[in-house]
Structures are given as structure tokens and as C-alpha cells.
Amino acid sequence: MGAATPRPIAFLMICAQKETMKTALHADVVIVGGGMAGATLALALDQAGITPVVIDSTPLDTRLAPEFDGRAFAIAYACMRHWHKLGVGEALAAHAQPIEDILVTDGRMTATGVKPGPWHLRFLAAETTDHGDGTDTEALGYMLEARHIRAVLSQALVDRGIETLAPVHPAHLETKPQGVTVTLDDGRTVSAQLIVGADGARSWVRQAAEIETSGWDYHQDALVLTVGFERPHKGVAHEVFLPGGPFAILPLTGGRANIVWTEPRKTAAGLMALPHEAFVAAFARRFGDHLGKVELLTPVWRYPLRLQRALHTTAPRLALVGDAAHVIHPLAGQGLNLGLKDVAALAETLAEAQHIGEGLGAETTLARYARSRHFDEAAMAYGMDGFKHLFSNDIAPVRLARGLGLAAVDALPPLRTLFSRIAGADVGDVPKGLKR
Ligand SMILES: Cc1cc2nc3c(=O)[nH]c(=O)nc-3n(C[C@H](O)[C@H](O)[C@H](O)COP(=O)(O)OP(=O)(O)OC[C@H]3O[C@@H](n4cnc5c(N)ncnc54)[C@H](O)[C@@H]3O)c2cc1C
């Protein structure tokens, strides 16, 4: 957390209540959606001297409740750098489990458990992020529970005095050459030079701007839960590709792990309907015994998986970031990282625009933002889609080809380094905020 004295989250509610007195609010940028992408953008704009207002339709205490979101996210090391620059790195680091090693295998289910294939691929932090200049190596990434990220970011919004209205629903968007006005369902209005949709997969902003999406349903669901076990995980993330979908064991602080267990939708529904004992037995068969006896610490959450890409990420006086712009398969844990790269790129573009006296919502400004994100976003979305199709099947020649592929990458250190730098959000057109 930055230099400011932390204040309780309840303070945010008081700010929101005070705001109910005002009927017309003005800001430089109105951000719809105070999730992880939206809150990070608000902090980055505030740091650049641009005034944001954040509006979110979900009450803050609902978003902060542990049962709201059972996921933990693999945060790319470059995205973690940005959070440090925004003054929230230290508070997040207190909850972060560094990923020191990633082990990828291709396996099949048998009656007794997972049978790994003969090939594997291993990424080691020491090999990948050694900058060769005497500075410390970074971890491959950091596992952070959603509940901690949301709490730290929300507290930072309060500490910086960033105006946040929640719960409130946007009802109408009016776009004029000089700016936008959002009318809220309680009759208040928020006017700004630019509106940003950071309101997730079902984005209201995207729909209000009539931006279409493309994509498809994966007919797979991810079951998510947190477990404890007997032996130390040593910061190793395991990803086993099974024909039904990937099974990931992601290390957390306190000797725990977050599990992302992907199955075809019907199988996932069947697993969720099992009596507790039978579910635990099915889970333990996949988890194996390499970490000793396993214990379920949380309920199980279920997330349907799909690919969804907005056909445009900008419109007059409007930009999309995060899941509002793209939803991708979570097999490599890159969805939020993509969103955080959008945020860093948009904040950088808007800061430049302000510096050179170009309007924040100017067509040229928004075109620069869209151009800077297009290739990275499309490559990641279709890359994950390709991996999903390559690995979610049990066809013998395909199994052989992907096994050889894993072995080939494993045998070539420069290729391994390239892959882990891609996962670290540290390749290509990297926004300044994500650089060292
Ligand atoms: C199983 C699973 C595992 C994943 N693991 C990883 C991982 O390891 N690493 C990674 O990088 N990514 C991962 N992802 C992807 C990640 O979850 C998403 O990319 C991320 O949550 C998107 O964040 P966001 O802030 O864009 O959207 P959201 O988190 O959806 O936030 C949207 C916000 O907008 C608000 N909102 C919604 N509608 C409105 C409205 N009409 N008006 C106002 N506010 C509104 C909501 O209340 C919310 O606060 C995973 C996804 C899944 C399904």
C-alpha cells in the first residue's frame, strides 16, 4: 500500500452515500466496472493526474465476500511490476505465492488415477527471469486469491480518494462530440471525456455502444476449489492435460493450492451433483498422492468457459478493457493478465494524450490504444483456443505429436524462456508500466 494511511473499506460506503446528494458528477474518465481491471485502471489514471469516477453495479461487501469468487489468479510477473508502480504491490505481495517452477504433463485418466505420458515440459524461474545484470531473478508469476486482489485494490481506491459509486446501475449512455454522459438508474448523471467499459464479459458499455462479439462456447466448465495437503508444494504449479480438459494445481500461501479442474459441461454437472464423499474420492484420484493426503478447504465453484472477443475495442469516446473486450480459455491463466495489459496500455495512451494536449476521448488517442492491443490480444485468444483443441482429446497421433512438442520445447532452453516470458506478459509491445 502507498504512503497514505489505510482506512477501513466501510469508508468507501460513506463516500458513496455522501455522493448520493450530488445529482450530476463530472470526471475526466468514467470507468464502468470496479473489478480488478477497472480498479487498476482507476489507480493508474489517478497516478497520471487524470480524474476517474468508478461505478459498479455490485455492492462492495458482496464483491469482497470470500464466497463471491473462489478463484486464485496466476499473475504475470510484469503485471505484478505494474501493481508495484501503482503502490499496491507491497500489500498484494503479502498474500502472493511466487511460482518458482511450472510442470506441464500430458496424461490420461485410469481407474486408479492420472497416468502421465512419457514427456513433460518444465519452466524454472531461475532460468527465465535472470536478467543477467546482477539483479535478482523474479518468480515466473504470482498466485493471488481473487478475494485479496479485490480487497487491496478497493482499499487503495479509498486511500487515494477516488470517487466510487456502488451499487449503482448505468441506465443510459449519451455520446456527444465533446464527451459522454451516463445516466444512472437512480437519476444521477456522470459526465466525462471518455467512458471505459471494464464491466466484465456481459459488459453493459459494450452493449450500449452496439459493439458485437465473436466467439464460441467451449462446452467445458472449470471447477475451482482450494485444498490443503501434507507436503510442501515448493512453489510448483502443475498442469496436467487430460482428454476432458486441463487439471491445474496452483500453489498458494500457507501450504495450500487452488485447483482448476476442467471437464466437459455434462461431466462437470455430474461431479457437482455427487454426494460430498464421492466428489472427494473423484477429486483425490486426479490430485494423486505426490503431496500426501489432500483435504478440501472450500466449497466448489463452477465457471462455464467460452471464447468471446469484441469486434472493436473502441467507439467514439469509449474504450473497452479486460473481460469486456475479451474472454479466453483459462488453461494458461492469462485472461486477467491480458486485461491488466489493456489497462496499462490505455493509461499510458491517455497520459500521453493529456501531455501533448490531445483530448482523452479523441479518435486518434483511441486508435493508438486499439492498435497497441490488437495483435497481443488476438494472438493470446487464438493461441489458448489452439492449445485447448490440441490437448482436449485422446486421438493417438495427436497425443504423440503434442508429447513430442512438449519434449521439444523442454529440450530447447531459449524456447522455454520465450514461452515463460510470454506468460510473464514480458514480450512484444509491452506497455511502459509493465517494464522493469
Ligand atoms: C476458472 C478461471 C480461472 C482463471 N484463472 C486466471 C488466472 O490464473 N490468471 C489470469 O490472468 N486470468 C484468469 N482467469 C480470467 C479472469 O478471471 C478474468 O479475466 C478477470 O476476472 C476479468 O476481470 P475484469 O475486471 O475484466 O472483469 P470482472 O472481474 O468480471 O469485473 C467486472 C466488474 O464490473 C462490474 N459490473 C458488471 N456489470 C456492470 C454494470 N452493468 N454496471 C456497472 N458495473 C458492472 C462487476 O460487478 C465487476 O465488479 C480465469 C478465469 C476462469 C474462469
The ligand as a MOL file (V3000), in Angstrom:
LIG
                    3D

  0  0  0     0  0            999 V3000
M  V30 BEGIN CTAB
M  V30 COUNTS 53 58 0 0 0
M  V30 BEGIN ATOM
M  V30 1 C -11.6090 -20.7410 -13.8290 0
M  V30 2 C -10.8890 -19.4940 -14.2390 0
M  V30 3 C -9.5830 -19.2960 -13.8540 0
M  V30 4 C -8.9000 -18.1570 -14.2470 0
M  V30 5 N -7.5830 -18.0180 -13.8930 0
M  V30 6 C -6.8940 -16.9420 -14.3210 0
M  V30 7 C -5.5130 -16.7980 -13.9880 0
M  V30 8 O -4.9070 -17.6370 -13.3120 0
M  V30 9 N -4.8470 -15.6900 -14.4360 0
M  V30 10 C -5.4850 -14.7460 -15.1950 0
M  V30 11 O -4.8210 -13.7790 -15.6130 0
M  V30 12 N -6.7890 -14.8430 -15.5060 0
M  V30 13 C -7.5100 -15.9120 -15.0950 0
M  V30 14 N -8.8520 -16.0130 -15.4040 0
M  V30 15 C -9.5200 -14.9100 -16.1260 0
M  V30 16 C -10.0260 -13.8400 -15.1390 0
M  V30 17 O -10.9110 -14.4260 -14.2220 0
M  V30 18 C -10.7490 -12.6980 -15.8480 0
M  V30 19 O -10.0320 -12.3130 -16.9900 0
M  V30 20 C -10.8870 -11.4860 -14.8970 0
M  V30 21 O -11.6500 -11.8340 -13.7780 0
M  V30 22 C -11.5350 -10.3030 -15.6220 0
M  V30 23 O -11.5050 -9.1770 -14.7970 0
M  V30 24 P -12.3290 -7.8490 -15.1770 0
M  V30 25 O -12.0280 -6.8510 -14.1140 0
M  V30 26 O -12.1150 -7.5130 -16.6090 0
M  V30 27 O -13.8680 -8.3160 -15.0950 0
M  V30 28 P -14.7250 -8.7790 -13.8360 0
M  V30 29 O -13.8630 -9.4560 -12.8310 0
M  V30 30 O -15.8730 -9.5500 -14.4070 0
M  V30 31 O -15.2430 -7.4310 -13.1980 0
M  V30 32 C -16.3010 -6.7050 -13.7620 0
M  V30 33 C -16.8150 -5.6970 -12.7520 0
M  V30 34 O -17.8350 -4.9400 -13.3940 0
M  V30 35 C -18.9830 -4.8880 -12.5710 0
M  V30 36 N -20.1440 -4.7960 -13.4800 0
M  V30 37 C -20.6880 -5.7650 -14.2350 0
M  V30 38 N -21.7360 -5.2820 -14.9170 0
M  V30 39 C -21.8550 -3.9810 -14.5790 0
M  V30 40 C -22.7360 -2.9380 -14.9650 0
M  V30 41 N -23.7370 -3.1400 -15.8330 0
M  V30 42 N -22.5680 -1.7180 -14.4100 0
M  V30 43 C -21.5700 -1.4870 -13.5260 0
M  V30 44 N -20.6990 -2.4340 -13.1280 0
M  V30 45 C -20.8390 -3.6620 -13.6540 0
M  V30 46 C -18.9480 -6.1750 -11.7480 0
M  V30 47 O -19.6690 -6.0240 -10.5250 0
M  V30 48 C -17.4400 -6.3300 -11.5150 0
M  V30 49 O -17.0150 -5.6500 -10.3590 0
M  V30 50 C -9.5520 -17.1670 -15.0300 0
M  V30 51 C -10.8900 -17.3600 -15.4090 0
M  V30 52 C -11.5490 -18.5170 -15.0420 0
M  V30 53 C -12.9760 -18.7200 -15.4790 0
M  V30 END ATOM
M  V30 BEGIN BOND
M  V30 1 1 1 2
M  V30 2 1 2 3
M  V30 3 2 2 52
M  V30 4 2 3 4
M  V30 5 1 4 5
M  V30 6 1 4 50
M  V30 7 2 5 6
M  V30 8 1 6 7
M  V30 9 1 6 13
M  V30 10 2 7 8
M  V30 11 1 7 9
M  V30 12 1 9 10
M  V30 13 2 10 11
M  V30 14 1 10 12
M  V30 15 2 12 13
M  V30 16 1 13 14
M  V30 17 1 14 15
M  V30 18 1 14 50
M  V30 19 1 15 16
M  V30 20 1 16 17
M  V30 21 1 16 18
M  V30 22 1 18 19
M  V30 23 1 18 20
M  V30 24 1 20 21
M  V30 25 1 20 22
M  V30 26 1 22 23
M  V30 27 1 23 24
M  V30 28 2 24 25
M  V30 29 1 24 26
M  V30 30 1 24 27
M  V30 31 1 27 28
M  V30 32 2 28 29
M  V30 33 1 28 30
M  V30 34 1 28 31
M  V30 35 1 31 32
M  V30 36 1 32 33
M  V30 37 1 33 34
M  V30 38 1 33 48
M  V30 39 1 34 35
M  V30 40 1 35 36
M  V30 41 1 35 46
M  V30 42 1 36 37
M  V30 43 1 36 45
M  V30 44 2 37 38
M  V30 45 1 38 39
M  V30 46 1 39 40
M  V30 47 2 39 45
M  V30 48 1 40 41
M  V30 49 2 40 42
M  V30 50 1 42 43
M  V30 51 2 43 44
M  V30 52 1 44 45
M  V30 53 1 46 47
M  V30 54 1 46 48
M  V30 55 1 48 49
M  V30 56 2 50 51
M  V30 57 1 51 52
M  V30 58 1 52 53
M  V30 END BOND
M  V30 END CTAB
M  END
